Amino acid sequence: MDGSDNRDESFSSDLRRSVAEFKANPGFREAPARKLIPRLAVGTTVAQVTNLLAQPADKDEEGLFWRYSVFYSKTEVYFNREGEVEKIVPVGIEMGP
């Protein structure tokens, strides 16, 4: 993945809709976030995160900490220096089915 679009062959049409909805609605996007955030895992690359969630609204100068706002909640993604996810912190997002 190069991080430029959401047409990854492994994405189902439902997942592609969730990706598009998450990227298009920077405020009210908890429903797609519940589907997308669990797809993040330790070792996910910057390009894969960008492909799934787009660029964050907020990140640190080094690009190692990204924050995505999700209505009244947020998701924080921490990267190591190799550009892989080290930690994912969904704050206030219920991740149940």
C-alpha positions as CSV (number, residue, x, y, z in Angstrom):
1,M,0.0,0.0,0.0
2,D,1.2,3.4,-0.8
3,G,-1.2,5.3,1.5
4,S,-2.8,7.2,-1.4
5,D,-6.2,5.5,-1.7
6,N,-8.6,3.0,-0.2
7,R,-8.9,0.6,-3.1
8,D,-6.8,-2.1,-1.5
9,E,-8.0,-5.5,-2.8
10,S,-8.2,-6.8,0.8
11,F,-10.9,-4.2,1.6
12,S,-14.5,-5.4,1.3
13,S,-17.0,-3.0,-0.2
14,D,-18.3,-2.4,3.4
15,L,-14.8,-1.6,4.7
16,R,-14.2,0.7,1.7
17,R,-17.4,2.6,2.6
18,S,-16.2,2.9,6.2
19,V,-12.8,4.2,5.1
20,A,-14.5,6.8,2.8
21,E,-16.9,7.8,5.6
22,F,-14.2,8.1,8.2
23,K,-12.0,10.3,5.9
24,A,-15.0,12.5,4.8
25,N,-16.4,13.2,8.2
26,P,-13.7,14.5,10.6
27,G,-16.3,15.1,13.3
28,F,-19.1,12.6,13.5
29,R,-17.3,9.3,12.6
30,E,-17.6,7.0,15.5
31,A,-19.5,4.2,13.5
32,P,-16.7,3.8,10.9
33,A,-14.1,4.2,13.6
34,R,-15.5,1.1,15.4
35,K,-14.9,-0.9,12.2
36,L,-11.5,0.6,11.3
37,I,-9.6,1.1,14.6
38,P,-9.6,-2.6,15.3
39,R,-7.8,-3.2,12.0
40,L,-4.8,-1.3,13.4
41,A,-2.2,-3.5,15.1
42,V,1.3,-3.2,16.4
43,G,3.6,-3.3,13.4
44,T,1.1,-1.5,11.0
45,T,3.1,0.9,8.8
46,V,2.6,4.6,8.5
47,A,1.4,4.0,4.9
48,Q,-1.1,1.4,6.0
49,V,-2.5,3.7,8.7
50,T,-2.8,6.6,6.2
51,N,-4.5,4.3,3.7
52,L,-7.0,3.3,6.4
53,L,-7.6,6.5,8.3
54,A,-5.9,9.3,6.2
55,Q,-3.5,11.8,7.7
56,P,-4.4,12.8,11.2
57,A,-5.6,16.3,12.2
58,D,-3.0,16.4,14.9
59,K,0.5,14.9,15.1
60,D,3.8,15.8,16.8
61,E,6.8,17.4,15.0
62,E,8.6,14.0,14.6
63,G,5.5,12.3,13.3
64,L,5.6,9.6,16.0
65,F,2.3,10.5,17.7
66,W,-0.9,10.9,15.7
67,R,-4.3,11.8,17.0
68,Y,-7.6,11.2,15.2
69,S,-10.7,13.0,16.6
70,V,-13.9,10.9,16.7
71,F,-16.7,13.2,17.9
72,Y,-16.3,13.3,21.7
73,S,-13.6,10.7,21.7
74,K,-10.3,10.2,19.9
75,T,-7.8,7.6,18.9
76,E,-4.1,8.0,19.5
77,V,-1.5,6.1,17.4
78,Y,2.1,5.9,18.4
79,F,4.9,5.0,16.0
80,N,8.4,3.8,16.5
81,R,11.3,5.4,14.5
82,E,11.0,2.7,11.9
83,G,7.5,4.0,11.0
84,E,5.5,1.1,12.5
85,V,2.7,1.3,15.0
86,E,4.0,0.8,18.5
87,K,0.7,1.5,20.5
88,I,-2.9,2.3,19.7
89,V,-5.1,4.1,22.3
90,P,-8.8,4.4,21.5
91,V,-10.1,6.9,24.1
92,G,-13.9,6.9,24.6
93,I,-14.7,4.6,21.7
94,E,-16.6,1.5,22.5
95,M,-15.0,-1.3,20.3
96,G,-17.8,-3.9,20.8
97,P,-19.6,-5.5,17.8
